[in-house]
Amino acid sequence: MKTLDDAAETSLRRNPEYRRWLLGDLCLDLGAGIGAFAFPLITLQVTGSLGATGLVGLVQGIGTLAGLVPGGLLADRCERRRLRLLAAATGMLVQAVLITALALGGGSLLALAVLAFIDRLRAGLLGSASNAMLKQIVPPALLARAFSVNEGREAAVEMAAGPLGGALLGLSILFPPLAQLLGNAGSLLATLSMRGRYRPLAGNAAPARVRDDLRAAVTWSLSQPIRLQLMGVAVAVNLGSNGLILTVLLALAADGMPAARLGLLNTVLAAAILAGALAAPRLVDAVPTGVLTIVPVLVLAVLGALIPVAPGMAWIALAYAFMGLGLAPLNAATQGFFMHITPVGMQGRLGALMGLVTMGLMPLGPMLAGWGLQLVGSRPTMWLFATVTALGALCALLSRDLRRVPVAAGWERYADEQGLAAEE
């Protein structure tokens, strides 16, 4: 007869703590997705300038990067449930200030930039604790499946976030930030219901000095060529693909396309990601992780080169559909693998370092998109981002260690053979 612990080992559905964690992330993602879609359009509506919209996006991205490494250190030194509670509470506060500023007509370029920076800094400082908890909630054998579920959840949220964000913005400029406030409130309540305490340090171990923590994380990362190879791929692909999608959004918005219709493109992309997420659990068990990483990146590069010459919105939507299919298996495989080989006490720091490197250039995306549209037009700007994505695909093809990662069932053996195994 199976015990409760045995059931948790074989099914995520029978793990009540995971369900509470997932509900909190679901609420947060829905609110954040609506806000992420609507905020550039709110900025464009308030300022009337594509350049200003790109500048606010740049400031927003800098806020995220500024909070990543301190946030990783916090996640590896503080009780992670408390950090998640603080993230939700401060998120509610920032959105309340934004709503008040917009309602009183104080939504100037400076105000939007400052609030965008503070919100992303807050998320960077406190947000990494949530994912860092996952290895303490989910058994190692179910990590890849948990990341597949996460990808499906995020895709389903994205499907709703675009149309909802567009519809809410059409009703009032205040409604998207209100939705984000409510999402943070839902995350707060779900986190309060969690029963566990998630301390990163075993027993009564004293935390090391900050510089020693950082040195250990950097040394760990540099000792793994495969981690460095994936970072290089992610830097180019994140900047290229996200910059291209933002350019398409701003170009269509500047041409007068309604926000609700623009949201349909996000829905198509999210629906494709959801379809890929449904297949991801089987794919990570049957297809080598190296293949699941490289093939979707190549698809992104090819379709990114075709979008600038797409004859209409229907063709762009078709390209988005094919782009989205491989993203969930890619993320489930790579994130599950790296969480598997990373010690519990290093989850925050290594996640922050990976994020800092892989997203380091992403703040340039909104700036290049906004200024590029103003200075040279949509097609040359899209070609620029397509070229960057192609460089990421080339890096993936040349990454020998990345190509060799086996299916999920072989991760432990492969990690032992390559000296990658986590030492707890």
Legacy VTK file of the C-alpha trace (Angstrom):
# vtk DataFile Version 3.0
C-alpha trace
ASCII
DATASET POLYDATA
POINTS 424 float
0.000 0.000 0.000
1.345 3.443 -0.971
2.049 6.001 1.701
1.291 9.706 1.247
4.981 10.315 0.553
4.972 7.587 -2.103
1.970 9.185 -3.778
3.723 12.539 -3.859
6.634 10.841 -5.578
4.443 9.536 -8.391
1.939 12.355 -8.903
2.114 16.121 -8.710
-1.651 16.177 -8.264
-1.317 14.376 -4.925
1.156 16.899 -3.561
-0.977 19.544 -1.770
1.942 21.859 -1.113
2.793 21.889 -4.819
-0.839 22.692 -5.641
-0.735 25.711 -3.304
2.558 26.841 -4.820
1.132 26.433 -8.325
-2.052 28.369 -7.499
0.011 31.293 -6.214
2.133 31.346 -9.350
-0.970 31.064 -11.527
-2.550 34.143 -9.942
0.690 36.075 -10.174
1.300 35.092 -13.807
-2.193 36.041 -14.923
-1.946 39.513 -13.423
1.628 39.979 -14.625
0.738 38.761 -18.126
-2.064 41.300 -18.445
0.242 44.013 -17.144
3.146 43.026 -19.413
0.930 43.118 -22.497
-0.836 46.366 -21.611
1.986 48.440 -20.112
3.804 49.317 -23.388
0.438 50.284 -24.880
-0.404 52.364 -21.800
2.955 54.111 -22.141
2.345 54.726 -25.840
-1.138 56.073 -25.056
0.111 58.394 -22.300
3.236 59.697 -24.073
2.216 59.395 -27.724
5.810 58.462 -28.598
7.333 55.158 -29.741
10.764 56.384 -28.616
9.476 57.163 -25.143
7.813 53.746 -24.985
11.125 52.105 -25.833
12.918 54.194 -23.217
10.495 53.134 -20.474
10.996 49.521 -21.572
14.754 49.967 -21.251
14.401 51.373 -17.722
12.087 48.491 -16.867
14.641 45.946 -18.037
17.466 47.637 -16.121
15.341 47.364 -12.968
15.019 43.612 -13.483
18.753 43.148 -13.999
19.639 45.317 -11.006
17.612 43.080 -8.707
18.676 39.659 -9.988
21.961 39.004 -8.182
20.915 40.556 -4.825
17.660 38.619 -5.191
19.522 35.361 -5.752
21.574 35.976 -2.631
18.409 36.681 -0.642
16.800 33.475 -1.890
19.818 31.470 -0.693
20.029 33.199 2.696
16.411 33.853 3.758
13.326 31.723 4.251
11.861 31.553 0.760
8.160 31.521 1.653
8.552 34.871 3.412
10.258 36.339 0.371
7.377 35.192 -1.813
4.898 36.823 0.560
6.890 40.063 0.467
7.012 39.930 -3.344
3.231 39.741 -3.557
2.649 42.499 -0.981
5.059 44.949 -2.603
3.629 44.130 -6.030
0.183 45.155 -4.791
1.612 48.410 -3.459
3.358 49.386 -6.717
0.247 48.712 -8.795
-1.871 50.736 -6.365
0.478 53.699 -6.837
0.329 53.296 -10.637
-3.477 53.213 -10.598
-3.579 56.350 -8.443
-1.123 58.197 -10.704
-3.074 57.332 -13.854
-6.414 58.217 -12.243
-5.133 61.631 -11.145
-3.572 62.398 -14.535
-0.026 62.070 -13.181
1.011 59.360 -15.618
3.909 61.302 -17.132
6.919 59.746 -18.845
9.004 60.218 -15.689
6.348 58.699 -13.418
5.891 55.668 -15.665
9.650 55.125 -15.935
10.167 55.367 -12.164
7.293 53.000 -11.365
8.407 50.564 -14.068
11.943 50.517 -12.623
10.718 50.035 -9.046
8.319 47.257 -10.011
10.917 45.279 -11.931
13.597 45.888 -9.285
11.171 44.539 -6.687
10.422 41.499 -8.847
14.120 40.845 -9.395
14.922 41.101 -5.689
12.083 38.920 -4.438
10.811 36.873 -7.363
13.590 34.293 -7.592
12.558 32.766 -4.251
9.468 31.160 -5.782
11.271 28.964 -8.316
14.072 28.308 -5.830
11.466 26.606 -3.590
10.437 24.129 -6.258
13.210 21.575 -5.688
12.189 21.479 -2.003
8.536 20.845 -2.923
8.832 18.420 -5.857
10.820 15.131 -5.848
13.773 15.049 -8.288
12.074 12.466 -10.503
9.188 14.862 -11.120
11.143 18.061 -11.791
10.922 17.822 -15.589
7.185 17.120 -15.350
6.741 20.060 -12.957
8.455 22.378 -15.424
6.242 21.005 -18.190
3.196 21.865 -16.095
4.644 25.336 -15.518
5.070 25.840 -19.259
1.487 24.770 -19.893
0.200 27.035 -17.147
2.156 30.008 -18.459
0.930 29.353 -21.990
-2.691 29.114 -20.854
-2.270 32.345 -18.920
-0.695 34.022 -21.942
-3.627 32.918 -24.080
-5.948 34.775 -21.753
-3.619 37.669 -20.897
-3.381 39.184 -24.385
-7.114 39.394 -25.150
-7.937 40.287 -21.535
-5.271 42.983 -21.442
-6.497 44.436 -24.723
-10.154 44.313 -23.666
-9.459 45.830 -20.249
-7.343 48.585 -21.779
-10.162 49.314 -24.207
-12.492 49.877 -21.241
-10.133 51.919 -19.072
-6.439 52.609 -18.737
-6.810 51.725 -15.045
-8.067 48.167 -15.468
-4.827 46.359 -16.522
-2.849 47.546 -13.455
-5.882 46.676 -11.304
-5.791 43.138 -12.707
-2.089 42.930 -11.847
-2.829 44.108 -8.301
-5.457 41.367 -7.908
-3.017 38.765 -9.252
-0.516 39.712 -6.553
-3.301 39.493 -3.955
-4.127 35.951 -5.101
-0.474 34.961 -4.864
-0.313 36.392 -1.330
-3.313 34.356 -0.171
-2.071 31.124 -1.785
1.378 31.532 -0.232
-0.151 32.151 3.188
-1.888 28.759 2.869
1.399 26.894 2.305
2.424 24.710 5.237
6.149 24.260 4.692
9.073 26.464 5.601
11.725 26.709 2.946
15.102 27.503 4.428
17.975 27.235 1.936
20.587 26.234 4.521
20.607 22.789 6.092
20.145 22.566 9.846
21.705 25.431 11.759
24.387 26.181 9.178
25.504 29.791 9.289
25.388 31.774 6.044
28.718 32.525 4.410
29.869 36.009 3.569
28.181 37.532 0.549
31.365 37.584 -1.523
32.022 33.921 -0.664
28.481 33.000 -1.738
28.938 34.807 -5.042
32.393 33.327 -5.600
31.046 29.808 -5.021
28.189 30.345 -7.488
30.467 31.827 -10.162
33.024 29.020 -9.689
30.259 26.409 -9.998
28.989 28.008 -13.216
32.430 28.368 -14.807
33.206 24.723 -14.069
30.366 23.610 -16.351
30.922 24.315 -20.060
27.379 23.182 -20.848
25.936 25.902 -18.621
28.100 28.512 -20.352
27.059 27.240 -23.775
23.370 27.498 -22.937
23.905 31.006 -21.567
25.395 32.077 -24.885
22.464 30.649 -26.817
19.913 32.207 -24.457
21.486 35.689 -24.626
21.048 35.905 -28.391
17.712 34.107 -28.622
16.075 36.085 -25.798
17.122 39.439 -27.247
16.327 38.484 -30.837
12.966 36.766 -30.427
11.536 39.056 -27.751
12.734 42.149 -29.595
11.121 40.907 -32.797
7.776 40.230 -31.107
7.797 43.661 -29.437
8.631 45.337 -32.760
5.666 43.623 -34.404
3.383 44.723 -31.525
4.487 48.374 -31.577
4.466 48.607 -35.373
0.896 47.321 -35.600
-0.202 49.548 -32.697
1.340 52.607 -34.363
-0.599 51.739 -37.518
-3.801 52.008 -35.520
-4.652 48.334 -34.935
-6.980 47.986 -31.872
-5.419 46.587 -28.704
-7.971 43.767 -28.498
-6.967 42.551 -31.974
-3.284 42.806 -31.135
-3.960 40.527 -28.187
-4.998 37.783 -30.597
-1.374 37.429 -31.761
-0.364 36.724 -28.163
-3.198 34.220 -27.971
-1.961 32.346 -31.042
1.571 32.194 -29.660
0.322 31.084 -26.242
-1.980 28.439 -27.742
0.989 26.960 -29.586
3.069 26.995 -26.391
0.200 25.259 -24.578
0.055 22.571 -27.265
3.800 22.061 -26.867
3.427 21.954 -23.079
0.858 19.162 -23.323
3.394 17.103 -25.274
6.406 18.186 -23.188
6.201 15.518 -20.419
6.410 12.737 -23.001
8.989 14.533 -25.094
11.437 15.093 -22.208
11.179 11.357 -21.460
11.609 10.236 -25.078
13.753 12.859 -26.857
17.301 13.838 -25.796
17.424 17.192 -24.024
20.072 18.398 -26.466
17.703 17.844 -29.384
14.815 19.516 -27.533
17.053 22.549 -27.054
18.576 22.930 -30.503
15.610 22.208 -32.802
13.244 24.873 -31.358
16.030 27.458 -31.506
16.596 26.685 -35.185
12.847 27.035 -35.837
12.857 30.437 -34.107
15.742 31.587 -36.299
14.130 30.488 -39.584
10.708 31.942 -38.791
12.258 35.113 -37.405
13.858 35.663 -40.794
10.477 35.208 -42.533
8.314 37.465 -40.353
9.696 40.773 -41.760
8.443 39.763 -45.221
5.116 38.298 -44.023
2.310 39.745 -46.211
-0.201 40.221 -43.396
-1.287 39.546 -39.833
-2.554 36.045 -40.653
0.916 35.005 -41.823
2.521 36.513 -38.735
0.066 34.540 -36.593
0.998 31.348 -38.469
4.692 31.998 -37.826
3.939 32.619 -34.143
2.125 29.277 -33.984
5.134 27.331 -35.263
7.514 29.366 -33.083
5.549 28.530 -29.944
5.304 24.755 -30.379
8.868 23.982 -29.305
9.257 26.524 -26.500
7.630 24.508 -23.705
9.624 21.310 -24.360
12.811 23.415 -24.640
12.210 25.173 -21.316
10.996 22.053 -19.507
14.052 20.075 -20.579
16.717 22.710 -19.938
15.278 24.132 -16.711
14.570 20.683 -15.306
18.090 19.523 -16.137
19.813 22.506 -14.568
17.646 22.418 -11.456
18.462 18.713 -11.171
22.220 19.345 -11.118
22.082 22.464 -8.884
22.292 22.107 -5.070
19.271 23.334 -3.076
21.381 25.943 -1.295
22.541 27.428 -4.610
19.214 27.575 -6.461
18.744 31.309 -5.896
22.278 32.431 -6.737
22.713 30.264 -9.807
19.253 31.144 -11.075
20.102 34.824 -10.645
23.445 34.512 -12.395
21.876 32.606 -15.275
19.137 35.230 -15.491
21.605 38.116 -15.334
23.659 36.733 -18.205
20.840 35.403 -20.389
18.665 38.514 -19.964
21.517 40.993 -19.749
20.928 42.424 -23.203
17.137 42.202 -23.152
16.635 45.796 -21.909
18.102 46.859 -25.254
15.142 45.204 -26.980
12.464 47.828 -26.203
14.916 50.658 -26.867
16.050 49.233 -30.219
12.451 48.438 -31.184
11.116 51.902 -30.342
13.991 53.885 -31.803
14.369 51.556 -34.770
10.717 52.005 -35.717
11.105 55.771 -35.534
14.415 56.011 -37.378
14.472 53.246 -40.008
11.018 51.659 -39.982
9.613 48.252 -39.126
11.257 45.905 -41.636
14.932 46.861 -40.987
14.294 46.703 -37.238
12.783 43.226 -37.571
15.750 42.101 -39.688
18.103 43.247 -36.933
16.386 41.081 -34.316
16.100 38.159 -36.740
19.876 38.288 -37.277
20.510 38.204 -33.528
18.254 35.144 -33.188
20.144 33.426 -36.014
23.419 33.961 -34.118
21.868 32.163 -31.135
20.907 29.234 -33.368
24.469 29.047 -34.674
25.796 28.939 -31.090
23.407 26.060 -30.321
24.589 24.056 -33.325
28.232 24.523 -32.326
27.685 23.585 -28.639
29.045 20.039 -28.410
28.213 19.499 -24.716
24.670 20.778 -25.205
24.082 18.358 -28.066
25.022 15.378 -25.878
22.533 15.812 -22.996
20.310 12.690 -22.918
16.636 12.155 -22.087
15.411 12.973 -18.560
15.851 9.396 -17.346
19.562 9.632 -18.172
20.252 12.981 -16.469
21.598 11.499 -13.239
23.947 9.097 -15.003
25.107 11.809 -17.411
25.672 14.287 -14.575
27.765 11.735 -12.678
29.845 10.910 -15.763
30.469 14.580 -16.565
31.095 15.691 -12.974
27.948 17.831 -12.921
26.105 16.132 -10.067
24.798 18.391 -7.305
26.508 18.023 -3.937
23.948 18.877 -1.242
LINES 1 425
424 0 1 2 3 4 5 6 7 8 9 10 11 12 13 14 15 16 17 18 19 20 21 22 23 24 25 26 27 28 29 30 31 32 33 34 35 36 37 38 39 40 41 42 43 44 45 46 47 48 49 50 51 52 53 54 55 56 57 58 59 60 61 62 63 64 65 66 67 68 69 70 71 72 73 74 75 76 77 78 79 80 81 82 83 84 85 86 87 88 89 90 91 92 93 94 95 96 97 98 99 100 101 102 103 104 105 106 107 108 109 110 111 112 113 114 115 116 117 118 119 120 121 122 123 124 125 126 127 128 129 130 131 132 133 134 135 136 137 138 139 140 141 142 143 144 145 146 147 148 149 150 151 152 153 154 155 156 157 158 159 160 161 162 163 164 165 166 167 168 169 170 171 172 173 174 175 176 177 178 179 180 181 182 183 184 185 186 187 188 189 190 191 192 193 194 195 196 197 198 199 200 201 202 203 204 205 206 207 208 209 210 211 212 213 214 215 216 217 218 219 220 221 222 223 224 225 226 227 228 229 230 231 232 233 234 235 236 237 238 239 240 241 242 243 244 245 246 247 248 249 250 251 252 253 254 255 256 257 258 259 260 261 262 263 264 265 266 267 268 269 270 271 272 273 274 275 276 277 278 279 280 281 282 283 284 285 286 287 288 289 290 291 292 293 294 295 296 297 298 299 300 301 302 303 304 305 306 307 308 309 310 311 312 313 314 315 316 317 318 319 320 321 322 323 324 325 326 327 328 329 330 331 332 333 334 335 336 337 338 339 340 341 342 343 344 345 346 347 348 349 350 351 352 353 354 355 356 357 358 359 360 361 362 363 364 365 366 367 368 369 370 371 372 373 374 375 376 377 378 379 380 381 382 383 384 385 386 387 388 389 390 391 392 393 394 395 396 397 398 399 400 401 402 403 404 405 406 407 408 409 410 411 412 413 414 415 416 417 418 419 420 421 422 423
